[in-house]
């Protein structure tokens, strides 16, 4: 049996981001999708919690 390919899941779009993207698109001129991408890129990613004691160097 072969392994299944990992599917990349995008995070669900927050409704506040959609409203902000609509406003920015109307005021500044980019398309809705471009404005949403700009907002998503501007927000830093969530920190990843590391499990202690699971490294190779232990």
Buried (B, 14 or more C-beta within 10 A) or exposed (E): EEEEEEEEEEEEEEEEBBEBBEEBBEEEEBEEEBBBEBBBEEEEEEEEEEEEEEEEEE
